Amino acid sequence: MSTKEQPIIKKKIAAPKMYKVLILNDDFTTMEFVVMVLMVIFKKSKQDAHSLMLQVHNDGFGVCGVYPYEIAETKVAFVSQLAQQNKFPLRCKLEEA
């Protein structure tokens, strides 16, 4: 086999595992702050953010989005940082989708 006739190697590239980012209800974080977080960090419209905030309030949690691990982890960190800066106990977590 000459150098010009190299075999074709086909590699299967698996899609990255996806993770759900969940925002959790608490009794202290204001509804307005949750809406702002959903709009700023998760790029939700005001109406979608409000609807999701009500779901979190009523059900105890809500899915903010589904992302590859690194993006989900970053969004969780941003929520925690923003909540801490504003002295709210708002929590966010990720779980495999």
The first five atom37 places (N, CA, C, CB, O) and aatype in JSON, in Angstrom:
{
  "aatype": [12, 15, 16, 11, 6, 5, 14, 9, 9, 11, 11, 11, 9, 0, 0, 14, 11, 12, 18, 11, 19, 10, 9, 10, 2, 3, 3, 13, 16, 16, 12, 6, 13, 19, 19, 12, 19, 10, 12, 19, 9, 13, 11, 11, 15, 11, 5, 3, 0, 8, 15, 10, 12, 10, 5, 19, 8, 2, 3, 7, 13, 7, 19, 4, 7, 19, 18, 14, 18, 6, 9, 0, 6, 16, 11, 19, 0, 13, 19, 15, 5, 10, 0, 5, 5, 2, 11, 13, 14, 10, 1, 4, 11, 10, 6, 6, 0],
  "atom_mask": [
    [1, 1, 1, 1, 1],
    [1, 1, 1, 1, 1],
    [1, 1, 1, 1, 1],
    [1, 1, 1, 1, 1],
    [1, 1, 1, 1, 1],
    [1, 1, 1, 1, 1],
    [1, 1, 1, 1, 1],
    [1, 1, 1, 1, 1],
    [1, 1, 1, 1, 1],
    [1, 1, 1, 1, 1],
    [1, 1, 1, 1, 1],
    [1, 1, 1, 1, 1],
    [1, 1, 1, 1, 1],
    [1, 1, 1, 1, 1],
    [1, 1, 1, 1, 1],
    [1, 1, 1, 1, 1],
    [1, 1, 1, 1, 1],
    [1, 1, 1, 1, 1],
    [1, 1, 1, 1, 1],
    [1, 1, 1, 1, 1],
    [1, 1, 1, 1, 1],
    [1, 1, 1, 1, 1],
    [1, 1, 1, 1, 1],
    [1, 1, 1, 1, 1],
    [1, 1, 1, 1, 1],
    [1, 1, 1, 1, 1],
    [1, 1, 1, 1, 1],
    [1, 1, 1, 1, 1],
    [1, 1, 1, 1, 1],
    [1, 1, 1, 1, 1],
    [1, 1, 1, 1, 1],
    [1, 1, 1, 1, 1],
    [1, 1, 1, 1, 1],
    [1, 1, 1, 1, 1],
    [1, 1, 1, 1, 1],
    [1, 1, 1, 1, 1],
    [1, 1, 1, 1, 1],
    [1, 1, 1, 1, 1],
    [1, 1, 1, 1, 1],
    [1, 1, 1, 1, 1],
    [1, 1, 1, 1, 1],
    [1, 1, 1, 1, 1],
    [1, 1, 1, 1, 1],
    [1, 1, 1, 1, 1],
    [1, 1, 1, 1, 1],
    [1, 1, 1, 1, 1],
    [1, 1, 1, 1, 1],
    [1, 1, 1, 1, 1],
    [1, 1, 1, 1, 1],
    [1, 1, 1, 1, 1],
    [1, 1, 1, 1, 1],
    [1, 1, 1, 1, 1],
    [1, 1, 1, 1, 1],
    [1, 1, 1, 1, 1],
    [1, 1, 1, 1, 1],
    [1, 1, 1, 1, 1],
    [1, 1, 1, 1, 1],
    [1, 1, 1, 1, 1],
    [1, 1, 1, 1, 1],
    [1, 1, 1, 0, 1],
    [1, 1, 1, 1, 1],
    [1, 1, 1, 0, 1],
    [1, 1, 1, 1, 1],
    [1, 1, 1, 1, 1],
    [1, 1, 1, 0, 1],
    [1, 1, 1, 1, 1],
    [1, 1, 1, 1, 1],
    [1, 1, 1, 1, 1],
    [1, 1, 1, 1, 1],
    [1, 1, 1, 1, 1],
    [1, 1, 1, 1, 1],
    [1, 1, 1, 1, 1],
    [1, 1, 1, 1, 1],
    [1, 1, 1, 1, 1],
    [1, 1, 1, 1, 1],
    [1, 1, 1, 1, 1],
    [1, 1, 1, 1, 1],
    [1, 1, 1, 1, 1],
    [1, 1, 1, 1, 1],
    [1, 1, 1, 1, 1],
    [1, 1, 1, 1, 1],
    [1, 1, 1, 1, 1],
    [1, 1, 1, 1, 1],
    [1, 1, 1, 1, 1],
    [1, 1, 1, 1, 1],
    [1, 1, 1, 1, 1],
    [1, 1, 1, 1, 1],
    [1, 1, 1, 1, 1],
    [1, 1, 1, 1, 1],
    [1, 1, 1, 1, 1],
    [1, 1, 1, 1, 1],
    [1, 1, 1, 1, 1],
    [1, 1, 1, 1, 1],
    [1, 1, 1, 1, 1],
    [1, 1, 1, 1, 1],
    [1, 1, 1, 1, 1],
    [1, 1, 1, 1, 1]
  ],
  "atom_positions": [
    [[0.85, -1.18, 0.0], [0.0, 0.0, 0.0], [0.89, 1.23, 0.0], [-0.97, 0.0, 1.23], [1.77, 1.38, 0.85]],
    [[0.67, 2.08, -0.92], [1.48, 3.29, -1.0], [0.93, 4.35, -0.04], [1.53, 3.83, -2.44], [-0.18, 4.21, 0.47]],
    [[1.69, 5.36, 0.17], [1.25, 6.42, 1.08], [0.04, 7.17, 0.57], [2.38, 7.39, 1.31], [-0.68, 7.81, 1.33]],
    [[-0.18, 7.09, -0.73], [-1.35, 7.77, -1.3], [-2.64, 7.0, -1.05], [-1.16, 7.98, -2.81], [-3.72, 7.58, -1.09]],
    [[-2.53, 5.72, -0.79], [-3.71, 4.87, -0.62], [-3.89, 4.5, 0.85], [-3.6, 3.6, -1.48], [-3.81, 3.32, 1.2]],
    [[-4.12, 5.46, 1.68], [-4.32, 5.17, 3.09], [-5.76, 4.73, 3.3], [-3.99, 6.41, 3.97], [-6.67, 5.24, 2.65]],
    [[-5.96, 3.77, 4.22], [-7.33, 3.29, 4.47], [-8.18, 4.39, 5.11], [-7.31, 2.04, 5.38], [-7.68, 5.24, 5.85]],
    [[-9.44, 4.35, 4.81], [-10.37, 5.31, 5.39], [-10.8, 4.78, 6.75], [-11.61, 5.56, 4.46], [-11.28, 3.65, 6.86]],
    [[-10.62, 5.58, 7.76], [-10.99, 5.2, 9.11], [-12.23, 5.99, 9.49], [-9.82, 5.45, 10.12], [-12.25, 7.22, 9.48]],
    [[-13.26, 5.25, 9.82], [-14.5, 5.9, 10.24], [-14.61, 5.8, 11.75], [-15.75, 5.26, 9.55], [-14.53, 4.72, 12.32]],
    [[-14.78, 6.93, 12.36], [-14.94, 6.97, 13.81], [-16.36, 7.39, 14.14], [-13.91, 7.93, 14.46], [-16.91, 8.32, 13.56]],
    [[-16.92, 6.7, 15.07], [-18.23, 7.11, 15.55], [-18.03, 8.04, 16.72], [-19.11, 5.88, 15.96], [-17.37, 7.71, 17.7]],
    [[-18.59, 9.2, 16.6], [-18.5, 10.18, 17.67], [-19.85, 10.22, 18.37], [-18.09, 11.6, 17.12], [-20.87, 10.58, 17.79]],
    [[-19.81, 9.84, 19.63], [-21.05, 9.79, 20.41], [-21.45, 11.21, 20.82], [-20.88, 8.89, 21.66], [-20.6, 12.05, 21.12]],
    [[-22.73, 11.44, 20.82], [-23.24, 12.71, 21.3], [-22.96, 12.8, 22.8], [-24.78, 12.86, 21.01], [-22.99, 11.78, 23.49]],
    [[-22.69, 13.98, 23.31], [-22.4, 14.1, 24.74], [-23.66, 13.78, 25.56], [-21.89, 15.53, 25.08], [-24.78, 14.01, 25.12]],
    [[-23.43, 13.25, 26.76], [-24.56, 13.03, 27.66], [-25.14, 14.39, 28.01], [-24.13, 12.24, 28.95], [-24.43, 15.38, 28.14]],
    [[-26.45, 14.41, 28.15], [-27.13, 15.66, 28.45], [-27.59, 15.64, 29.91], [-28.33, 15.88, 27.5], [-27.88, 14.59, 30.49]],
    [[-27.64, 16.83, 30.49], [-28.0, 16.98, 31.89], [-29.08, 18.05, 32.04], [-26.77, 17.34, 32.74], [-29.03, 19.1, 31.41]],
    [[-30.05, 17.74, 32.89], [-31.11, 18.69, 33.21], [-30.61, 19.6, 34.33], [-32.44, 17.97, 33.63], [-30.01, 19.13, 35.3]],
    [[-30.86, 20.88, 34.2], [-30.58, 21.82, 35.27], [-31.91, 22.09, 35.97], [-29.91, 23.15, 34.74], [-32.87, 22.57, 35.36]],
    [[-31.95, 21.78, 37.26], [-33.15, 21.95, 38.05], [-32.97, 23.1, 39.03], [-33.5, 20.65, 38.81], [-31.92, 23.24, 39.65]],
    [[-34.0, 23.92, 39.15], [-33.99, 24.98, 40.15], [-34.96, 24.53, 41.24], [-34.4, 26.4, 39.54], [-36.05, 24.03, 40.94]],
    [[-34.56, 24.71, 42.49], [-35.33, 24.17, 43.62], [-36.01, 25.29, 44.4], [-34.41, 23.36, 44.55], [-35.47, 26.38, 44.55]],
    [[-37.2, 24.99, 44.89], [-37.97, 25.96, 45.65], [-37.4, 26.09, 47.06], [-39.45, 25.55, 45.69], [-36.87, 25.13, 47.62]],
    [[-37.53, 27.26, 47.62], [-37.24, 27.48, 49.03], [-38.23, 28.53, 49.54], [-35.75, 27.94, 49.26], [-38.97, 29.12, 48.76]],
    [[-38.23, 28.75, 50.83], [-39.21, 29.67, 51.42], [-38.71, 31.1, 51.54], [-39.61, 29.18, 52.77], [-39.42, 31.95, 52.09]],
    [[-37.51, 31.39, 51.03], [-36.93, 32.71, 51.26], [-36.62, 33.5, 50.0], [-35.7, 32.57, 52.04], [-36.72, 34.73, 50.0]],
    [[-36.25, 32.82, 48.92], [-35.91, 33.52, 47.68], [-37.18, 34.11, 47.08], [-35.22, 32.55, 46.68], [-38.2, 33.43, 46.97]],
    [[-37.11, 35.37, 46.69], [-38.3, 36.01, 46.15], [-38.61, 35.48, 44.75], [-38.11, 37.54, 46.11], [-37.73, 35.04, 44.01]],
    [[-39.87, 35.54, 44.4], [-40.31, 35.11, 43.07], [-39.67, 35.99, 42.0], [-41.85, 35.16, 42.97], [-39.32, 35.51, 40.92]],
    [[-39.53, 37.27, 42.28], [-38.94, 38.2, 41.33], [-37.49, 37.83, 41.03], [-39.01, 39.63, 41.87], [-37.05, 37.91, 39.89]],
    [[-36.76, 37.41, 42.07], [-35.36, 37.03, 41.88], [-35.27, 35.77, 41.01], [-34.67, 36.8, 43.23], [-34.42, 35.69, 40.13]],
    [[-36.14, 34.81, 41.26], [-36.14, 33.57, 40.47], [-36.43, 33.9, 39.01], [-37.2, 32.56, 41.02], [-35.77, 33.37, 38.12]],
    [[-37.39, 34.76, 38.74], [-37.72, 35.16, 37.37], [-36.5, 35.82, 36.72], [-38.93, 36.13, 37.35], [-36.17, 35.53, 35.57]],
    [[-35.83, 36.69, 37.46], [-34.65, 37.36, 36.93], [-33.55, 36.34, 36.59], [-34.12, 38.41, 37.94], [-32.93, 36.43, 35.53]],
    [[-33.31, 35.38, 37.46], [-32.31, 34.34, 37.23], [-32.65, 33.56, 35.97], [-32.21, 33.38, 38.45], [-31.78, 33.29, 35.14]],
    [[-33.9, 33.19, 35.82], [-34.32, 32.42, 34.65], [-34.15, 33.22, 33.36], [-35.78, 31.97, 34.79], [-33.82, 32.66, 32.31]],
    [[-34.38, 34.51, 33.43], [-34.22, 35.36, 32.25], [-32.75, 35.59, 31.92], [-34.94, 36.7, 32.45], [-32.35, 35.53, 30.76]],
    [[-31.94, 35.87, 32.93], [-30.54, 36.23, 32.72], [-29.67, 35.01, 32.41], [-29.99, 36.96, 33.94], [-28.92, 35.02, 31.43]],
    [[-29.76, 33.99, 33.22], [-28.87, 32.84, 33.07], [-29.38, 31.83, 32.05], [-28.68, 32.15, 34.41], [-28.59, 31.24, 31.3]],
    [[-30.69, 31.64, 32.01], [-31.25, 30.61, 31.13], [-31.93, 31.19, 29.88], [-32.25, 29.77, 31.89], [-32.5, 30.45, 29.08]],
    [[-31.86, 32.5, 29.73], [-32.36, 33.2, 28.53], [-33.84, 32.92, 28.25], [-31.54, 32.79, 27.33], [-34.25, 32.8, 27.1]],
    [[-34.63, 32.83, 29.32], [-36.07, 32.64, 29.18], [-36.74, 33.98, 28.94], [-36.67, 31.94, 30.43], [-36.26, 35.01, 29.41]],
    [[-37.83, 33.96, 28.21], [-38.62, 35.19, 28.06], [-39.28, 35.48, 29.41], [-39.71, 35.06, 26.9], [-39.35, 34.6, 30.27]],
    [[-39.75, 36.69, 29.6], [-40.38, 37.05, 30.87], [-41.57, 36.13, 31.16], [-40.83, 38.53, 30.84], [-41.75, 35.68, 32.29]],
    [[-42.37, 35.86, 30.14], [-43.54, 35.01, 30.32], [-43.14, 33.57, 30.67], [-44.41, 35.01, 29.04], [-43.71, 32.98, 31.58]],
    [[-42.15, 33.02, 29.95], [-41.68, 31.66, 30.24], [-41.04, 31.58, 31.62], [-40.68, 31.19, 29.18], [-41.24, 30.61, 32.35]],
    [[-40.27, 32.61, 31.98], [-39.63, 32.64, 33.3], [-40.68, 32.68, 34.41], [-38.69, 33.85, 33.42], [-40.54, 31.99, 35.42]],
    [[-41.72, 33.47, 34.21], [-42.78, 33.56, 35.21], [-43.51, 32.22, 35.35], [-43.78, 34.67, 34.83], [-43.79, 31.78, 36.47]],
    [[-43.81, 31.59, 34.24], [-44.49, 30.28, 34.27], [-43.64, 29.23, 34.98], [-44.83, 29.81, 32.85], [-44.14, 28.45, 35.78]],
    [[-42.34, 29.22, 34.66], [-41.44, 28.26, 35.29], [-41.28, 28.54, 36.78], [-40.07, 28.28, 34.6], [-41.21, 27.62, 37.58]],
    [[-41.23, 29.81, 37.15], [-41.14, 30.18, 38.57], [-42.36, 29.66, 39.32], [-41.02, 31.72, 38.73], [-42.23, 29.16, 40.44]],
    [[-43.54, 29.78, 38.73], [-44.74, 29.27, 39.38], [-44.71, 27.75, 39.51], [-45.99, 29.7, 38.61], [-45.17, 27.2, 40.5]],
    [[-44.17, 27.08, 38.51], [-44.02, 25.62, 38.58], [-43.08, 25.25, 39.73], [-43.5, 25.05, 37.24], [-43.36, 24.32, 40.49]],
    [[-41.98, 25.97, 39.85], [-41.03, 25.73, 40.95], [-41.73, 25.96, 42.29], [-39.78, 26.66, 40.83], [-41.59, 25.16, 43.21]],
    [[-42.48, 27.03, 42.38], [-43.2, 27.37, 43.61], [-44.21, 26.28, 43.98], [-43.91, 28.73, 43.45], [-44.32, 25.9, 45.15]],
    [[-44.94, 25.79, 43.0], [-46.0, 24.81, 43.25], [-45.5, 23.38, 43.38], [-47.02, 24.87, 42.16], [-46.01, 22.62, 44.2]],
    [[-44.51, 23.0, 42.57], [-44.06, 21.6, 42.52], [-42.77, 21.36, 43.31], [-43.86, 21.19, 41.09], [-42.4, 20.21, 43.54]],
    [[-42.09, 22.42, 43.7], [-40.86, 22.26, 44.45], [-39.6, 22.31, 43.61], [0.0, 0.0, 0.0], [-38.5, 22.46, 44.14]],
    [[-39.75, 22.18, 42.31], [-38.61, 22.27, 41.4], [-39.12, 22.51, 39.99], [-37.75, 20.98, 41.46], [-40.3, 22.35, 39.69]],
    [[-38.2, 22.89, 39.12], [-38.52, 23.07, 37.71], [-37.27, 22.86, 36.88], [0.0, 0.0, 0.0], [-36.16, 23.13, 37.33]],
    [[-37.45, 22.37, 35.66], [-36.33, 22.14, 34.75], [-36.08, 23.43, 33.97], [-36.61, 20.94, 33.79], [-36.94, 23.9, 33.23]],
    [[-34.89, 23.98, 34.15], [-34.52, 25.23, 33.48], [-34.03, 24.99, 32.06], [-33.46, 25.96, 34.27], [-34.14, 25.87, 31.2]],
    [[-33.48, 23.81, 31.82], [-32.95, 23.49, 30.5], [-32.18, 22.19, 30.54], [0.0, 0.0, 0.0], [-31.93, 21.62, 31.6]],
    [[-31.8, 21.72, 29.35], [-31.03, 20.48, 29.21], [-29.79, 20.82, 28.38], [-31.88, 19.32, 28.53], [-29.9, 21.36, 27.28]],
    [[-28.63, 20.5, 28.94], [-27.36, 20.92, 28.34], [-26.3, 19.83, 28.47], [-26.86, 22.22, 29.0], [-26.46, 18.91, 29.28]],
    [[-25.23, 19.92, 27.68], [-24.06, 19.07, 27.94], [-23.52, 19.39, 29.34], [-22.96, 19.27, 26.84], [-23.76, 20.47, 29.87]],
    [[-22.78, 18.45, 29.92], [-22.35, 18.55, 31.32], [-21.68, 19.88, 31.65], [-21.42, 17.43, 31.63], [-22.06, 20.54, 32.62]],
    [[-20.69, 20.28, 30.87], [-19.92, 21.48, 31.21], [-20.79, 22.74, 31.22], [-18.78, 21.67, 30.21], [-20.61, 23.62, 32.06]],
    [[-21.72, 22.82, 30.3], [-22.61, 23.98, 30.25], [-23.57, 23.94, 31.43], [-23.39, 24.03, 28.92], [-23.81, 24.97, 32.08]],
    [[-24.12, 22.76, 31.72], [-25.03, 22.62, 32.86], [-24.32, 22.98, 34.16], [-25.59, 21.18, 32.94], [-24.87, 23.7, 35.0]],
    [[-23.11, 22.5, 34.33], [-22.32, 22.77, 35.53], [-22.05, 24.27, 35.68], [-21.0, 21.99, 35.48], [-22.12, 24.81, 36.78]],
    [[-21.75, 24.93, 34.58], [-21.49, 26.37, 34.6], [-22.74, 27.14, 34.98], [-20.98, 26.84, 33.23], [-22.66, 28.09, 35.77]],
    [[-23.88, 26.76, 34.44], [-25.13, 27.46, 34.76], [-25.48, 27.28, 36.24], [-26.29, 26.94, 33.87], [-25.92, 28.23, 36.89]],
    [[-25.29, 26.08, 36.78], [-25.53, 25.84, 38.21], [-24.62, 26.74, 39.04], [-25.29, 24.34, 38.56], [-25.06, 27.34, 40.02]],
    [[-23.36, 26.85, 38.66], [-22.41, 27.69, 39.39], [-22.83, 29.17, 39.32], [-20.99, 27.51, 38.82], [-22.75, 29.88, 40.32]],
    [[-23.28, 29.62, 38.15], [-23.73, 31.01, 38.01], [-24.93, 31.29, 38.9], [-24.08, 31.31, 36.54], [-24.99, 32.34, 39.54]],
    [[-25.89, 30.36, 38.95], [-27.07, 30.54, 39.81], [-26.62, 30.65, 41.26], [-28.08, 29.36, 39.64], [-27.07, 31.54, 41.98]],
    [[-25.75, 29.75, 41.7], [-25.28, 29.76, 43.08], [-24.57, 31.06, 43.42], [-24.35, 28.58, 43.33], [-24.78, 31.64, 44.49]],
    [[-23.73, 31.52, 42.51], [-22.98, 32.75, 42.73], [-23.91, 33.96, 42.81], [-21.95, 32.95, 41.61], [-23.77, 34.8, 43.69]],
    [[-24.85, 34.04, 41.89], [-25.79, 35.16, 41.87], [-26.67, 35.15, 43.13], [-26.66, 35.11, 40.6], [-26.93, 36.2, 43.71]],
    [[-27.12, 33.98, 43.53], [-27.94, 33.87, 44.73], [-27.15, 34.29, 45.97], [-28.46, 32.42, 44.9], [-27.66, 35.01, 46.82]],
    [[-25.92, 33.83, 46.05], [-25.06, 34.18, 47.18], [-24.82, 35.69, 47.25], [-23.72, 33.44, 47.09], [-24.89, 36.29, 48.32]],
    [[-24.55, 36.29, 46.1], [-24.3, 37.74, 46.05], [-25.52, 38.53, 46.51], [-23.92, 38.16, 44.64], [-25.39, 39.62, 47.07]],
    [[-26.7, 37.97, 46.29], [-27.95, 38.65, 46.66], [-28.54, 38.13, 47.95], [-28.96, 38.51, 45.55], [-29.67, 38.48, 48.32]],
    [[-27.77, 37.29, 48.65], [-28.13, 36.75, 49.97], [-29.43, 35.94, 49.95], [-28.27, 37.89, 50.97], [-30.26, 36.05, 50.85]],
    [[-29.58, 35.13, 48.9], [-30.71, 34.21, 48.8], [-30.19, 32.77, 48.87], [-31.5, 34.44, 47.48], [-29.08, 32.5, 48.41]],
    [[-30.97, 31.87, 49.44], [-30.55, 30.46, 49.52], [-30.95, 29.63, 48.29], [-31.13, 29.83, 50.76], [-30.98, 28.4, 48.36]],
    [[-31.25, 30.29, 47.19], [-31.7, 29.59, 45.97], [-30.69, 28.51, 45.58], [-31.9, 30.59, 44.8], [-29.48, 28.77, 45.52]],
    [[-31.2, 27.3, 45.32], [-30.33, 26.2, 44.93], [-30.72, 25.69, 43.56], [-30.39, 25.08, 45.95], [-31.87, 25.75, 43.14]],
    [[-29.72, 25.19, 42.89], [-29.87, 24.65, 41.56], [-29.02, 23.38, 41.52], [-29.44, 25.69, 40.46], [-27.96, 23.32, 42.15]],
    [[-29.46, 22.37, 40.8], [-28.66, 21.16, 40.69], [-28.81, 20.59, 39.28], [-29.09, 20.11, 41.76], [-29.68, 21.02, 38.52]],
    [[-27.96, 19.64, 38.96], [-28.1, 18.99, 37.66], [-28.24, 17.49, 37.86], [-26.88, 19.31, 36.75], [-27.76, 16.92, 38.84]],
    [[-28.92, 16.88, 36.92], [-29.06, 15.43, 36.92], [-29.1, 14.96, 35.47], [-30.34, 14.98, 37.69], [-29.51, 15.69, 34.57]],
    [[-28.66, 13.74, 35.27], [-28.59, 13.21, 33.92], [-29.99, 13.16, 33.3], [-27.95, 11.82, 33.92], [-30.95, 12.73, 33.93]],
    [[-30.07, 13.6, 32.07], [-31.38, 13.64, 31.38], [-31.76, 12.25, 30.87], [-31.35, 14.65, 30.2], [-32.82, 12.08, 30.27]]
  ]
}
